[in-house]
Amino acid sequence: MASRPAARGSARDRGATRIADRVVAKIAAQAAREAAGPDPQGGSRPHAQVVVHRDIARVAVSLDLDYPSDIARRCGAVRGRVRTRVEELAGMEVHEVTVHVEHLHSALTRQGASRGRLT
């Protein structure tokens, strides 16, 4: 049995790994779900859009939140968790995480919607 010659040079010199933007977006969306807490009743799950250039990612996360809540604190938690998980799992630097709060869901609006009107 012939032995293979040992690979020479660093791993970076031997090849490359490319992670698709949609995979990074799924990682970011899952991290946002973990950080934001439970989805508001009647709300949608967080989703993410990602632009990757080489090993640098820019992430935009859209989510719904309950009202009232500490929006700034929750968005900060989402930004931190998304940055950490994308860096850990995809090995990319995350230069920007933008959080868009698309809807605020309150008990009053849910009650009004169930009766066919908004308050």
MONORKA-V458331 format. One record per backbone hydrogen bond with DSSP energy under -0.5 kcal/mol. CO is the residue of the C=O (numbers start at 1). NH is the residue of the N-H. E is the energy in kcal/mol with one decimal. If there is no record, write none. Layout:
BEGIN
co=(CO CO)
nh=(NH NH)
e=(E E)
END
This chain:
BEGIN
co=(10 10 11 11 17 18 20 20 21 22 23 24 25 26 27 28 29 30 31 32 33 40 44 47 49 51 53 55 56 57 57 58 59 60 61 62 63 63 65 69 70 71 72 73 74 75 76 77 78 79 80 81 82 83 84 85 86 86 86 87 93 93 96 98 98 99 100 100 103 104 105 106 107 108 109 110 111 112 113)
nh=(13 14 14 15 19 20 23 24 25 26 27 28 29 30 31 32 33 34 35 36 37 43 64 62 60 58 56 93 53 95 96 51 98 49 100 47 102 103 105 71 74 75 76 77 78 79 80 81 82 83 84 85 86 87 88 89 90 91 92 91 57 95 59 61 100 101 63 102 65 106 67 110 111 112 113 114 115 117 116)
e=(-0.6 -1.0 -0.7 -1.0 -0.5 -0.6 -0.8 -1.8 -2.5 -1.6 -2.0 -2.5 -2.5 -2.3 -2.3 -2.2 -2.1 -2.2 -2.1 -2.8 -1.2 -2.7 -0.7 -2.9 -2.8 -2.3 -1.6 -2.8 -2.7 -1.7 -0.9 -2.4 -2.8 -2.6 -3.5 -2.1 -2.5 -0.7 -2.9 -1.6 -2.4 -2.6 -2.2 -2.2 -2.0 -2.7 -2.3 -2.4 -2.7 -2.3 -2.3 -2.6 -2.4 -2.1 -2.6 -3.0 -2.1 -0.6 -0.9 -0.8 -3.2 -0.7 -2.9 -3.3 -0.5 -0.6 -2.4 -0.9 -2.3 -0.5 -2.8 -2.0 -2.3 -2.5 -2.3 -1.7 -1.0 -3.1 -1.0)
END
